[in-house]
């Protein structure tokens, strides 16, 4: 099945993680909807004798990604704060470019866990 996402090269290394989330997330949602609708419509036909499947996977992935995102953002904030304090101890004056780069690094670190899961889900759902 050809989708417009095929024009979006998944192997590009210079693309931001935010671009992955923006482009791939709607497609992952659209590809998951039939499986979710089937689970809701047929609760008695659960895999392995228990209810779950795509809906359970979607929920657990989102909570895991949220916690990883929070931890990555906190680690990057600590790194940025440490760099600021060490620079101040050396007598350096903070500049706008350094602060902007720190903020960009924090946002990139917080988006990456979600983007990683969106890429993996897109590849998995695409095959199946």
C-alpha positions in Angstrom: 0.0 0.0 0.0 1.5 3.3 -1.1 0.9 6.3 1.3 2.1 9.9 1.0 4.4 9.0 3.9 6.4 7.0 1.5 7.6 10.3 0.1 8.9 11.1 3.6 12.3 9.3 3.8 12.4 7.4 7.1 16.2 7.0 6.8 17.0 10.7 6.8 19.4 11.5 9.7 19.1 15.3 9.7 15.4 15.3 10.3 14.1 16.3 13.7 12.1 13.9 15.9 9.3 16.4 16.0 8.9 16.0 12.2 8.5 12.2 12.7 5.7 12.7 15.2 4.0 15.3 13.1 4.0 13.3 9.9 3.8 9.7 11.1 1.4 10.0 14.1 -1.8 10.6 12.1 -0.9 7.5 9.9 -0.3 5.3 12.9 -3.6 6.4 14.4 -5.4 5.7 11.1 -3.8 2.3 10.8 -4.7 1.4 14.4 -8.3 2.4 14.2 -9.6 -0.8 12.5 -7.9 -3.0 15.1 -9.2 -0.9 17.9 -12.7 -1.0 16.4 -12.5 -4.8 16.1 -11.5 -5.1 19.7 -14.4 -3.0 20.9 -16.9 -4.7 18.7 -15.8 -8.3 19.6 -14.7 -8.3 23.2 -15.3 -12.1 23.4 -12.7 -12.8 20.7 -9.6 -11.8 22.7 -6.1 -13.0 21.9 -4.7 -15.7 24.1 -7.8 -15.8 26.2 -7.4 -12.3 27.6 -8.6 -8.9 26.4 -5.8 -6.7 25.1 -4.0 -6.5 21.8 -3.7 -3.2 20.0 -5.6 -1.1 22.5 -3.5 -2.4 25.4 -0.3 -1.9 23.5 -1.3 1.6 22.5 -2.0 2.6 26.1 1.1 1.0 27.6 3.4 2.5 24.9 2.0 6.0 25.5 2.6 5.8 29.3 6.1 4.4 28.8 6.9 7.1 26.3 5.6 9.8 28.6 7.8 8.6 31.5 10.9 8.3 29.2 10.2 11.7 27.8 9.9 13.2 31.3 13.2 11.6 32.4 15.0 12.6 29.2 13.8 16.2 29.6 14.9 16.3 33.3 18.3 14.9 32.4 18.8 17.5 29.7 17.6 20.3 32.0 20.2 19.2 34.7 22.9 19.1 32.0 21.9 22.6 30.8 21.8 24.0 34.3 25.2 22.4 35.1 26.7 24.0 32.0 25.2 27.4 33.0 26.6 27.2 36.6 30.0 26.0 35.4 30.1 28.8 32.8 29.2 31.3 35.5 31.9 30.1 37.8 34.4 30.6 34.9 33.1 34.2 34.5 31.3 33.6 31.2 28.1 35.6 30.5 25.2 33.5 29.2 24.3 34.4 25.7 21.1 34.0 23.7 22.5 31.4 21.4 23.6 29.1 24.2 20.3 29.4 26.0 18.4 28.8 22.7 20.5 25.7 22.1 19.9 24.4 25.6 16.1 24.9 25.1 16.3 23.1 21.7 18.2 20.2 23.3 15.6 19.9 26.1 12.7 19.8 23.6 14.5 17.3 21.3 15.3 15.0 24.3 11.7 15.1 25.4 10.3 14.4 21.9 12.7 11.6 21.0 11.1 8.7 23.0 7.7 9.5 21.5 9.2 9.7 18.0 11.0 6.4 18.4 7.7 4.7 19.2 5.9 6.4 16.4 8.5 5.2 13.9 8.4 1.7 15.3 4.6 1.5 15.2 4.5 2.9 11.7 6.9 0.2 10.5 5.1 -2.6 12.4 1.6 -1.6 11.3 2.7 -1.0 7.8 3.8 -4.7 7.5 0.7 -6.1 9.0 
